[in-house]
Amino acid sequence: MPLRFDSDLGKLKQKLLHMAAIAEQMIQSMNSVLIDRAEELLGKIYENEKSLDRIQKEIDEETIRLIGVHTPVAGDLRLLLMMARINAEIERIGDKVVDIGHFVENFLQAKHTRDVIDFTHVANVTEQMLHSAVNAFINKSVNEAIAVINADEEVDRITDQTFRVLFTHMLSCPSDIGFILGLMLAAQALERIADHAVNIAEDVIYMVEGEDVRHRKVEDIDNLDKNSGSPDAG
């Protein structure tokens, strides 16, 4: 590939990483809202989501331009296609963070909300999953990607437990049904953010190995040769 392609590809990678950094910051801020009731952070979160929408369009347009001008093949083409998919996953993560903000706005003032459920663990695991998925992309690491996929089981387990606790509370305190439903939707959105991190990890595996692991069982993905040499995708 020409040096110009390498240069343009490098700039596109940096833009994608900048987008991922914004999404990570949004999750960190929303975790502060959920855990510490830092309501003042919501405005910045909503502003950042608009930035994600703008960057998503820029990345999509540049990806199409690079494919059209340079007609890349093999690893270079896989890299561009997976960057486009990762771009979409990050934008959806931003949407979910904003959804959580809308869900919690109505009950942030409730004095006993903290006593109903503690989001600390699941929020931290979800945040770490996105961070690790982005690192897997940076490092072209199948091992790191597999670790993200495996972490999803923990998020699913916590989410199921959270729903049981909230449903029990709702039955015992029907007057709280409004903010309990909001907490349920927030928990569901956190679980979906974890799913998007898993999707990014699966995209990384395809980018590196050329192997589509979507819809495979976790144990099958674990059986990938983690010590194999990873071809240079870019």
TIZA-829655 format. One line per field, with one value per residue: residue in one letter; z, y, x of N, C-alpha, C, O in turn. Coordinates in steps of 0.001 Angstrom, whole numbers, plus 500000, padded with zeros to 6 digits. Each point is the difference from the previous one (the first is absolute). Layout:
<recs>
aa	a;...
nZ	Z;...
nY	Y;...
nX	X;...
caZ	Z;...
caY	Y;...
caX	X;...
cZ	Z;...
cY	Y;...
cX	X;...
oZ	Z;...
oY	Y;...
oX	X;...
</recs>
This chain:
<recs>
aa	m;p;l;r;f;d;s;d;l;g;k;l;k;q;k;l;l;h;m;a;a;i;a;e;q;m;i;q;s;m;n;s;v;l;i;d;r;a;e;e;l;l;g;k;i;y;e;n;e;k;s;l;d;r;i;q;k;e;i;d;e;e;t;i;r;l;i;g;v;h;t;p;v;a;g;d;l;r;l;l;l;m;m;a;r;i;n;a;e;i;e;r;i;g;d;k;v;v;d;i;g;h;f;v;e;n;f;l;q;a;k;h;t;r;d;v;i;d;f;t;h;v;a;n;v;t;e;q;m;l;h;s;a;v;n;a;f;i;n;k;s;v;n;e;a;i;a;v;i;n;a;d;e;e;v;d;r;i;t;d;q;t;f;r;v;l;f;t;h;m;l;s;c;p;s;d;i;g;f;i;l;g;l;m;l;a;a;q;a;l;e;r;i;a;d;h;a;v;n;i;a;e;d;v;i;y;m;v;e;g;e;d;v;r;h;r;k;v;e;d;i;d;n;l;d;k;n;s;g;s;p;d;a;g
nZ	500000;498687;499257;497817;498636;499392;498297;497841;499105;499278;498003;498224;499484;498899;497786;498788;499453;498173;497985;499207;499004;497869;498356;499308;498534;497868;498957;499125;498025;498094;499363;498843;497789;498621;499353;498373;498414;498775;501463;501670;500813;501267;501353;501823;501769;501121;501563;501991;501238;500980;501995;501754;500872;501410;502153;501285;500499;501825;502005;500761;500849;502127;501559;500339;501380;502218;500956;500550;501870;502062;500139;501923;500633;499454;500338;498086;498514;500196;499388;497822;499001;500267;498502;497968;499731;499629;497914;498516;499829;498803;497758;499201;499630;498150;498150;499717;499039;497779;498773;499900;498420;497912;499525;499555;497844;498920;499504;498310;499345;498484;501564;499157;498771;501070;501152;498404;499234;499950;499457;502207;501239;500443;501717;502101;500855;500721;501994;501778;500442;500936;502218;501246;500252;501480;502162;500521;500400;501986;501649;499369;501665;499049;500329;499029;497924;499751;500216;498105;498356;500340;499271;497848;499893;499918;497994;498609;500400;499284;497844;499441;500358;498389;498152;500243;499775;497952;498953;500607;499133;497952;500040;500334;498020;500499;502195;500566;500006;500981;502207;500932;499694;501356;502092;500167;500038;502058;501453;499713;500880;502201;500582;499935;501877;501777;499998;500798;502244;500820;500008;501706;501980;500136;500638;502228;501202;499981;501503;502083;500923;500197;502186;498519;501396;498205;501850;500202;499847;501919;500534;498964;501019;501638;498801;500252;497878;502135;499651;499391;498365;501163;498728;498748;501881;500917
nY	498804;501052;501081;500422;498264;499571;501281;499527;498449;500712;501035;498617;499194;501360;499970;498341;500276;501274;499049;498772;501257;500558;498522;499857;501553;499512;498548;500725;501085;498766;499391;501600;499934;498517;500320;501381;498704;498908;500598;500628;497909;500248;501785;499745;499179;501367;501209;499041;500087;502001;500159;499092;501203;501652;499574;499779;501879;501121;499214;500526;502044;500359;499369;501228;501768;499647;499776;501839;501054;499283;500456;500976;499299;498171;499545;500358;498315;498264;500376;500013;498025;499096;500756;499066;498014;499887;500483;498335;498556;500681;499823;497945;499697;500884;498755;498327;500639;500303;498160;499286;500979;499201;498263;500631;500552;498353;498771;501379;500678;498343;500591;499313;501863;501742;500920;501419;501799;498034;502184;500329;498454;499981;501352;499248;498665;500921;501010;498638;499563;501625;500357;498555;500604;501631;499436;499169;501582;501010;498797;500878;500950;498343;499995;501639;499497;498674;501124;501064;498911;499665;501804;499411;498393;500816;500648;498425;499260;501206;499749;498135;500015;500914;498767;498506;500675;500314;498136;499125;500958;499295;498029;500130;500456;499104;500373;498004;499502;501801;500524;499109;500982;501754;499533;499693;501800;500894;499048;500554;501976;499937;499251;501621;501237;499092;500277;501981;500043;499188;501374;501476;499334;500090;502000;500325;499066;501070;501640;499258;499441;501964;500538;498963;501709;501289;500866;501025;497778;500479;498381;500479;501409;499081;499126;501973;499759;499354;497841;499930;499115;501804;498972;500345;500707;500305
nX	500824;498505;501831;499668;500472;502106;500747;499533;501358;502003;499999;500146;502026;501408;499632;500952;502154;500319;499743;501726;501579;499525;500415;502136;500696;499523;501374;501936;499865;499970;502074;501086;499585;500975;502132;500727;499036;501518;498421;501350;500023;498179;500131;501300;498887;498632;501062;500414;498130;499735;501033;498923;498319;500583;500474;498164;498894;500715;499358;497954;499662;500636;498497;498154;500267;500053;497983;498821;500669;499472;497798;499368;502032;498776;502194;501121;499954;501413;502118;500500;500366;502040;501500;499872;501042;502217;500637;499687;501725;501770;499836;500436;502200;500938;499718;501480;501930;500045;500370;502127;501268;499767;501348;502116;499854;498952;501803;500532;497967;499793;498525;498043;500142;500949;498280;499383;501090;501064;499933;500170;498950;497810;499489;500291;498400;498084;499981;499810;497845;498756;500027;498812;497848;499571;499804;497971;498446;499786;499033;498012;498816;501161;502215;501187;500674;501780;501932;500578;501057;502187;501128;500067;501542;502106;500773;500753;502095;501767;500570;501120;502219;501288;500346;501658;502141;500869;500690;501978;501848;500577;501071;502221;500967;498006;500105;500887;497833;499078;500136;498153;498014;499605;499260;497790;498655;499757;498562;497841;499356;499561;497961;498434;499895;498958;497763;499321;499782;498068;498223;500004;499143;497768;499199;500000;498340;498029;499668;499570;498025;498929;500113;498651;500483;499700;499046;501983;500264;498897;498518;498047;498563;498738;498323;498951;500616;499668;500388;497821;501203;500600;498420;501792;498910;501965
caZ	500000;499971;501274;500270;500623;501377;500763;500187;500882;501344;500479;500261;501260;501092;500168;500661;501397;500652;500218;501098;501244;500392;500511;501322;500930;500233;500925;501312;500561;500334;501198;501125;500183;500585;501294;500905;499701;499493;498977;499228;498869;498917;498875;499217;499357;498832;498996;499428;499084;498716;499400;499460;498751;498970;499655;499288;498598;499402;499812;498920;498723;499690;499686;498628;499095;499926;499231;498612;499380;500082;499799;500808;500000;501102;501348;499992;499807;501253;500996;499729;500235;501443;500594;499771;500921;501352;500024;500265;501365;500953;499949;500709;501421;500391;500080;501209;501158;500049;500465;501455;500561;499982;500929;501402;500319;500762;501395;500626;501259;500978;501089;500315;498789;500192;500826;499251;499209;499861;498639;499940;499388;498591;499281;499836;499059;498669;499591;499715;498768;498854;499992;499559;498587;499233;500073;499107;498656;499888;500065;499109;500929;500107;501414;500681;499484;500610;501401;500005;499732;501197;501081;499820;500862;501305;499876;499894;501321;500882;499528;500443;501440;500198;499671;501067;501164;499706;499877;501363;500653;499395;500535;501410;500107;498718;499808;499406;498690;498990;499904;499866;498563;499457;500354;499155;498660;500077;500084;498676;499103;500336;499422;498556;499769;500054;498743;498938;500204;499479;498536;499604;500172;498899;498795;500079;499645;498552;499413;500176;499566;498843;500416;500536;501199;500430;500183;500494;501441;500634;500094;498675;499809;500865;499374;498988;500364;500541;499850;498597;499557;499486;498815;500041;499271;499512
caY	501196;501244;500672;500854;499145;499744;501233;500211;498948;500367;501080;499425;499265;500972;500549;498955;499923;501198;499712;499030;500698;500769;499044;499565;501095;500027;498917;500373;501045;499426;499196;500940;500361;498858;499583;501140;500973;501232;500430;501117;499467;499579;500927;499699;498705;500209;500709;499054;499098;500703;499892;498645;499952;500720;499244;498795;500348;500288;498740;499266;500644;499782;498582;499803;500658;499212;498786;500378;500545;499114;498603;499103;498586;499162;500555;501423;500117;499542;501050;501098;499563;499838;501334;500529;499338;500467;501364;499917;499493;501068;500959;499411;500097;501361;500062;499304;500830;501057;499361;499862;501340;500297;499110;500311;501398;500169;499552;500344;500693;499077;499851;498607;499264;499310;498829;498972;499218;500603;499783;500197;498907;499818;501189;499906;498915;500456;501002;499304;499222;500878;500378;498843;499759;500996;499583;498854;500572;500681;499021;498876;498895;499045;499653;501047;499959;498849;500343;500840;499133;499195;500862;500277;499106;500646;501072;499363;499473;501126;500589;499120;500181;501339;499956;499291;500892;501113;499493;499718;501279;500577;499283;500350;501446;500407;501449;500292;499346;500919;500048;498637;499722;500745;499271;498798;500399;500384;498754;499378;500778;499643;498676;500173;500578;498868;499259;500736;499765;498655;500102;500580;498949;499049;500666;499968;498645;499860;500877;499415;498607;499711;498961;500571;499236;500380;498921;498786;499810;500565;498999;499855;501145;499768;499010;500609;499926;501316;500261;500066;501302;500818;500723;501456;500378;501361
caX	499176;500773;500212;498841;498991;500430;499812;498555;499513;500433;499127;498680;500129;500047;498651;499205;500433;499458;498587;499921;500345;498811;499013;500467;499760;498557;499661;500530;499144;498703;500182;499967;498598;499302;500540;500156;498927;500624;499043;500561;500760;499111;500062;501198;499777;499140;500812;500957;499296;499930;501331;500114;499230;500756;501208;499582;499798;501307;500714;499335;500323;501414;500177;499519;500956;501223;499714;499799;501211;501166;499571;500839;499634;500485;500001;499654;498563;499374;500191;499078;498630;499798;499977;498657;499085;500319;499476;498560;499796;500308;498898;498861;500319;499632;498539;499565;500346;498987;498769;500092;499785;498571;499309;500268;499721;498762;500069;501273;499755;499422;500956;500301;500357;501268;499789;499292;500955;501328;500471;501445;500760;499666;500447;501452;500308;499614;501000;501246;499828;500226;501421;500779;499696;500766;501407;500159;500111;501297;501082;499666;500163;498900;499867;499245;498638;499336;499741;498801;498856;499754;499509;498577;499225;499886;499011;498685;499648;499666;498756;498906;499861;499442;498584;499282;499932;499104;498635;499556;499725;498812;498840;499824;499755;499405;500085;501301;500062;500517;501454;500503;500016;501133;501215;500046;500404;501415;500761;499937;500859;501385;500245;500137;501327;500923;499826;500694;501432;500230;499986;501286;501009;499822;500513;501470;500439;499886;501009;501328;500091;499167;499064;498769;499625;498659;499018;500642;500002;501193;501057;500612;500895;501161;500876;500861;501419;500334;501438;500385;500478;498919;500408;499869;498804;500028
cZ	500000;501392;500366;500674;501459;500879;500295;500960;501448;500597;500344;501305;501181;500256;500707;501471;500791;500315;501175;501342;500500;500602;501386;501044;500320;500993;501404;500677;500407;501220;501242;500279;500719;501437;501002;499814;499545;498825;499097;498771;498798;498774;499096;499269;498731;498891;499306;499016;498621;499282;499384;498673;498859;499549;499256;498509;499296;499723;498871;498635;499591;499648;498567;498998;499831;499194;498516;499296;499918;499722;500775;499933;501282;501348;500046;499847;501255;501061;499791;500301;501495;500719;499820;500963;501433;500200;500352;501425;501040;500018;500755;501506;500520;500138;501294;501261;500164;500472;501514;500666;500052;501006;501447;500390;500962;501458;500672;501357;501084;501070;500213;498785;500200;500763;499233;499261;499917;498620;499892;499212;498510;499172;499738;499005;498573;499459;499613;498711;498758;499894;499457;498527;499111;500030;499092;498558;499799;499870;499023;500770;500069;501468;500759;499548;500628;501460;500126;499803;501233;501144;499905;500875;501374;499962;499916;501362;500938;499590;500414;501484;500312;499729;501081;501221;499769;499902;501379;500729;499457;500531;501438;500202;498684;499735;499328;498548;498926;499902;499943;498534;499318;500284;499158;498587;499970;500043;498648;499018;500284;499398;498491;499644;500022;498721;498842;500136;499481;498472;499472;500093;498872;498684;499978;499601;498493;499295;500018;499336;498723;500297;500689;501176;500534;500065;500396;501509;500564;500024;498654;499721;500841;499363;498842;500466;500464;499803;498543;499658;499384;498792;500128;499129;499454;499643
cY	501263;500609;500883;499206;499742;501221;500248;498973;500303;501092;499472;499212;500957;500610;498995;499887;501216;499798;499032;500660;500830;499068;499492;501079;500120;498921;500334;501040;499438;499095;500882;500456;498880;499732;501154;501082;501342;500529;501090;499524;499662;500905;499721;498675;500178;500739;499042;499041;500635;499947;498619;499877;500653;499194;498725;500271;500247;498708;499192;500586;499746;498540;499708;500605;499152;498716;500329;500431;498957;498526;499014;498560;499353;500738;501457;500205;499553;501080;501135;499607;499853;501348;500636;499371;500447;501413;499991;499523;501098;501037;499467;499993;501389;500158;499365;500797;501125;499431;499863;501344;500357;499142;500457;501428;500157;499583;500311;500682;499088;499660;498547;499194;499175;498692;498858;499099;500758;499642;499947;498906;499879;501204;499939;498907;500439;501014;499329;499189;500864;500378;498857;499691;500972;499651;498806;500471;500640;498983;498842;498687;499132;499634;501022;500014;498850;500281;500869;499141;499167;500818;500248;499105;500623;501107;499411;499488;501125;500622;499167;500173;501351;500019;499285;500886;501114;499544;499691;501284;500632;499344;500416;501477;500518;501500;500402;499532;500897;499970;498611;499598;500728;499310;498727;500333;500426;498761;499296;500721;499727;498644;500082;500642;498897;499173;500688;499850;498614;500028;500574;498943;498970;500589;499982;498624;499791;500824;499329;498633;499699;498938;500644;499151;500417;498763;498672;499913;500511;498984;499772;501139;499835;499044;500559;499939;501376;500353;500088;501390;500770;500757;501484;500412;501393;500451
cX	500871;500143;498815;498882;500359;499778;498521;499412;500380;499132;498614;500004;499963;498621;499103;500372;499522;498521;499815;500297;498819;498952;500395;499741;498514;499580;500490;499108;498645;500101;499995;498571;499261;500436;500016;498938;500560;499178;500572;500779;499124;500101;501187;499858;499176;500751;500973;499328;499847;501353;500201;499251;500777;501216;499635;499825;501334;500767;499381;500372;501445;500268;499570;500983;501255;499792;499872;501270;501109;499674;500874;499490;500511;499926;499608;498494;499266;500100;499005;498556;499718;500023;498629;499000;500242;499488;498513;499724;500251;498873;498790;500230;499638;498504;499498;500332;498971;498660;500007;499752;498535;499243;500157;499630;498821;500119;501332;499818;499432;501036;500429;500414;501274;499800;499345;500982;501315;500545;501524;500716;499710;500450;501504;500393;499706;501003;501308;499910;500229;501463;500856;499756;500776;501488;500271;500144;501371;501137;499824;500107;498749;499764;499170;498549;499221;499662;498752;498754;499659;499415;498502;499132;499788;498951;498597;499533;499570;498670;498802;499735;499364;498502;499198;499827;498985;498547;499427;499647;498720;498733;499718;499684;499423;500099;501309;500108;500628;501511;500617;500053;501160;501322;500140;500471;501465;500885;500044;500917;501477;500370;500187;501345;501052;499911;500719;501522;500387;500039;501310;501094;499906;500508;501525;500520;499918;501068;501374;500115;499227;498964;498796;499522;498638;499110;500648;499853;501325;501136;500696;500974;501255;500997;500823;501450;500465;501472;500442;500490;498863;500469;499781;498832;500083;501356
oZ	500623;500898;501178;500907;500875;501146;501129;500805;500916;501180;500968;500768;500993;501145;500852;500850;501177;501077;500840;501008;501204;501015;500881;501113;501141;500889;500977;501193;501053;500794;501045;501152;500939;500875;501170;500665;500400;498846;498849;499118;498912;498868;498776;498871;498961;498818;498786;499022;498984;498774;498926;499058;498883;498803;499091;499168;498862;498941;499183;499060;498832;499124;499267;498952;498880;499228;499148;498829;498989;499822;499402;499674;500760;500380;500926;500641;500414;500718;500953;500593;500472;500997;500890;500513;500751;501070;500840;500653;500979;501062;500681;500779;501075;500930;500652;500955;501114;500771;500656;501012;501005;500631;500792;501189;500895;500826;501074;500849;501152;499680;500486;500092;499576;499768;500459;500067;499990;499704;498905;499097;499190;498855;498908;499196;499089;498841;499002;499272;499063;498912;499195;499289;498947;498988;499390;499234;498978;499179;499903;499526;500477;500429;500763;500802;500371;500485;500945;500701;500331;500806;500986;500404;500591;500936;500630;500357;500710;500856;500432;500427;500878;500763;500322;500598;500872;500455;500267;500701;500751;500194;500416;501015;499229;498844;499463;499417;499106;498930;499534;499559;499096;499139;499587;499421;499021;499333;499598;499190;499071;499488;499426;498970;499173;499486;499160;498998;499407;499386;498987;499108;499485;499176;498943;499275;499404;499010;499028;499302;499392;499092;500969;499817;501073;499161;500063;500675;499334;499759;499948;499412;499573;500313;499419;501195;499183;500089;499702;500647;499193;500095;500654;498780;499322;499570
oY	500011;499736;500156;500496;500102;499889;500320;500320;499785;499951;500436;500066;499743;500257;500371;499824;499886;500369;500189;499672;500070;500323;499864;499700;500280;500250;499791;499907;500349;499922;499602;500214;500251;499744;499812;501035;501053;499926;500137;500804;499746;499517;500007;499856;499422;499724;500071;499576;499308;499904;499875;499382;499484;499879;499587;499216;499573;499854;499425;499267;499728;499709;499303;499413;499825;499596;499267;499676;499919;499191;499143;499760;500589;500507;500424;500877;500642;500256;500449;500776;500368;500185;500697;500679;500232;500336;500781;500488;500114;500498;500756;500139;500139;500653;500533;500017;500303;500645;500283;500078;500521;500475;499886;500310;500845;500417;499471;499951;500413;499583;499745;498777;498846;499035;498858;498777;501231;498831;499822;500294;499961;499842;500329;500191;499741;499924;500373;499881;499579;499984;500225;499591;499616;500128;499911;499446;499776;500158;499124;499033;500439;499856;499636;500244;500171;499581;499847;500174;499826;499477;500380;500409;499868;500139;500516;500143;499884;500369;500546;500062;500110;500589;500421;500040;500297;500697;500289;500067;500584;500669;500105;500379;500637;500422;501102;500052;499507;499743;499855;499373;499467;499940;499641;499287;499751;499949;499460;499361;499920;499815;499272;499673;499985;499537;499337;499920;499829;499362;499537;499888;499546;499292;499840;499888;499409;499558;500080;499717;498948;499317;500743;498857;499551;499104;498978;501014;499980;500351;499686;499795;500363;500032;499293;500091;500855;501164;500068;500976;499450;500796;500431;499842;500424;501139
oX	501061;499200;499680;499333;499140;499563;499628;499126;499207;499652;499378;499041;499320;499627;499193;499127;499658;499532;499120;499375;499751;499385;499151;499568;499631;499185;499281;499709;499467;499062;499487;499624;499244;499173;499664;500026;499503;500422;499588;500304;500518;499978;499867;500469;500320;499797;500191;500616;500064;500054;500588;500496;500036;500262;500721;500455;500199;500611;500720;500307;500280;500815;500701;500268;500481;500870;500503;500199;500698;500911;500650;498837;500768;498944;499308;499420;499034;499033;499363;499250;498924;499301;499512;499110;499052;499493;499552;499077;499263;499627;499307;499057;499416;499527;499102;499224;499571;499289;498998;499303;499518;499057;499064;499921;500031;499188;500286;500889;499869;501113;501102;500101;500064;500729;500033;499877;500020;500249;500532;500784;500926;500423;500463;500913;500787;500407;500618;500986;500677;500576;500904;500918;500511;500689;501065;500788;500649;500902;500860;500597;498954;498856;499106;499099;498839;498949;499226;499003;498827;499230;499369;498911;498929;499212;499077;498831;499001;499197;498985;498847;499144;499235;498889;498925;499185;499093;498834;498990;499219;498985;498846;499416;500718;499990;500110;501083;500688;500552;501130;500964;500644;500878;501102;500819;500703;501034;501031;500672;500803;501104;500810;500589;500911;501018;500609;500711;501065;500855;500524;500841;501022;500579;500610;500988;500900;500584;500751;500973;500195;499528;500152;499581;499595;500093;499318;499817;501035;501155;501189;501061;501096;501190;500824;500280;500343;500392;501192;499619;499250;500935;499050;500030;499064;500179
</recs>
